[in-house]
Amino acid sequence: MAPNPFILAADDPTALLALLESNPSLAKEQDEHGYSLVHAAASYNHLDLLRRLINDFSVPVDLRDEDGETALFVVESVDAAKVLVEELKLDPKITNDEGQTAREKIESEEEWPAVAAYLAGLEGGNATAAGTGTTAGEQTNGQVPTSSTTLPGGIQIRMGTMEEAEAEGLEPDPEFKRRIEELAARDDFQTPEGQAELRRLVEEAVLGQGGVVSEERNVRPRQD
């Protein structure tokens, strides 16, 4: 029986590359749901395989599945997101069939906050600034309305209104972004201790901007 390239993409990228060398046409294959080897390589954080698929086998980096989602929608690490966006030039503003960007989809699922923070940082003032919950450009009578975002553990961060002059040019703080990325790269990031430190970082950033942090449990059931 011929090896399944999608299983190899998850479990044995070296074997997959050997298979692709002998049969390059497999590189662009998609399963019945549109899932591709690019999606698999990004999801399983096989970054060398991801680079080879795009650069050596000419697979379109913006290949989409049946939901209109690129590989950026399935990444679970900041490193994979960086390779897709910064090295392979995948547009992070691409939306799925529901009109969501990868950042919006990842934020809604509440699973990979560091990835969402990185993508928000790329959007600058036009998106939720990495973890602050304030959206620039959404103004009413010269003010930015109160907004919120949910962090691990159900913590809600709420930001009050700001004068238009304060809202204009809102950019994610480079030091905050750096600290978030360093934390995401740690082995203990997904542990309770790592997630608690993430909350502390975001709370520190919000309180430094005059925000109010309140603990509110998110009772919406998780959707897999």
WONORGI-V753628 format. One record per backbone hydrogen bond with DSSP energy under -0.5 kcal/mol. CO is the residue of the C=O (numbers start at 1). NH is the residue of the N-H. E is the energy in kcal/mol with one decimal. If there is no record, write none. Layout:
co:CO nh:NH e:E
co:CO nh:NH e:E
This chain:
co:3 nh:5 e:-0.7
co:4 nh:8 e:-2.1
co:5 nh:9 e:-2.1
co:6 nh:10 e:-1.1
co:7 nh:11 e:-2.7
co:8 nh:12 e:-2.3
co:12 nh:16 e:-2.0
co:13 nh:17 e:-2.3
co:14 nh:18 e:-1.8
co:15 nh:19 e:-2.1
co:16 nh:20 e:-2.6
co:17 nh:21 e:-2.0
co:18 nh:22 e:-1.2
co:19 nh:23 e:-1.5
co:23 nh:26 e:-1.9
co:24 nh:27 e:-1.7
co:25 nh:28 e:-0.9
co:26 nh:29 e:-1.8
co:29 nh:37 e:-0.7
co:31 nh:34 e:-2.2
co:33 nh:66 e:-2.9
co:35 nh:31 e:-2.5
co:36 nh:40 e:-2.1
co:37 nh:41 e:-2.8
co:38 nh:42 e:-2.2
co:39 nh:43 e:-2.7
co:40 nh:44 e:-2.6
co:41 nh:46 e:-2.4
co:42 nh:45 e:-0.9
co:42 nh:76 e:-0.6
co:45 nh:47 e:-1.4
co:46 nh:50 e:-2.2
co:47 nh:51 e:-2.4
co:48 nh:52 e:-2.4
co:49 nh:53 e:-2.6
co:50 nh:54 e:-1.6
co:51 nh:55 e:-3.2
co:52 nh:56 e:-2.1
co:52 nh:57 e:-1.7
co:53 nh:59 e:-2.3
co:60 nh:63 e:-1.5
co:65 nh:68 e:-2.1
co:67 nh:97 e:-2.6
co:69 nh:65 e:-1.7
co:70 nh:73 e:-1.5
co:71 nh:74 e:-1.6
co:72 nh:75 e:-0.6
co:77 nh:81 e:-1.7
co:78 nh:82 e:-2.7
co:79 nh:83 e:-2.2
co:80 nh:84 e:-2.2
co:81 nh:85 e:-2.6
co:82 nh:86 e:-2.6
co:82 nh:87 e:-1.2
co:83 nh:87 e:-0.7
co:83 nh:88 e:-2.6
co:84 nh:90 e:-2.8
co:90 nh:92 e:-0.6
co:91 nh:94 e:-1.3
co:92 nh:102 e:-0.6
co:94 nh:102 e:-0.5
co:96 nh:99 e:-2.0
co:100 nh:96 e:-2.5
co:101 nh:105 e:-2.4
co:102 nh:106 e:-2.7
co:103 nh:107 e:-2.8
co:104 nh:108 e:-2.0
co:105 nh:109 e:-1.4
co:106 nh:110 e:-1.0
co:106 nh:111 e:-0.8
co:107 nh:110 e:-0.5
co:112 nh:116 e:-2.0
co:113 nh:117 e:-2.4
co:114 nh:118 e:-2.2
co:115 nh:119 e:-2.5
co:116 nh:120 e:-2.4
co:117 nh:121 e:-2.1
co:118 nh:122 e:-1.4
co:119 nh:123 e:-1.3
co:120 nh:124 e:-0.8
co:121 nh:124 e:-0.5
co:123 nh:126 e:-1.6
co:124 nh:127 e:-1.3
co:127 nh:136 e:-0.6
co:129 nh:132 e:-4.1
co:129 nh:133 e:-0.7
co:134 nh:129 e:-1.5
co:134 nh:136 e:-0.6
co:135 nh:138 e:-1.0
co:137 nh:139 e:-1.2
co:138 nh:145 e:-1.0
co:140 nh:143 e:-1.1
co:142 nh:164 e:-1.0
co:143 nh:140 e:-2.9
co:143 nh:145 e:-0.6
co:147 nh:159 e:-1.8
co:149 nh:157 e:-1.7
co:151 nh:154 e:-1.9
co:152 nh:155 e:-0.7
co:154 nh:216 e:-0.7
co:155 nh:151 e:-2.7
co:156 nh:158 e:-0.5
co:156 nh:214 e:-1.7
co:157 nh:149 e:-1.0
co:158 nh:212 e:-2.1
co:159 nh:147 e:-0.8
co:162 nh:144 e:-1.3
co:163 nh:166 e:-0.9
co:163 nh:167 e:-1.8
co:164 nh:168 e:-2.2
co:167 nh:170 e:-1.5
co:173 nh:177 e:-2.6
co:174 nh:178 e:-2.5
co:175 nh:179 e:-2.3
co:176 nh:180 e:-2.4
co:177 nh:181 e:-2.4
co:178 nh:182 e:-2.3
co:179 nh:183 e:-2.3
co:180 nh:184 e:-2.5
co:181 nh:185 e:-1.3
co:183 nh:186 e:-1.4
co:186 nh:189 e:-1.4
co:188 nh:191 e:-1.4
co:188 nh:194 e:-0.8
co:191 nh:195 e:-2.5
co:192 nh:196 e:-2.1
co:193 nh:197 e:-1.9
co:194 nh:198 e:-1.9
co:195 nh:199 e:-2.2
co:196 nh:200 e:-2.1
co:197 nh:201 e:-2.3
co:198 nh:202 e:-2.3
co:199 nh:203 e:-2.9
co:200 nh:204 e:-2.4
co:201 nh:205 e:-2.0
co:202 nh:206 e:-2.7
co:203 nh:207 e:-3.0
co:204 nh:208 e:-1.5
co:206 nh:209 e:-1.6
co:206 nh:211 e:-2.6
co:207 nh:210 e:-1.1
co:212 nh:158 e:-1.8
co:212 nh:214 e:-0.5
co:214 nh:156 e:-1.5
co:214 nh:216 e:-0.7
co:217 nh:219 e:-0.8
co:222 nh:224 e:-0.6
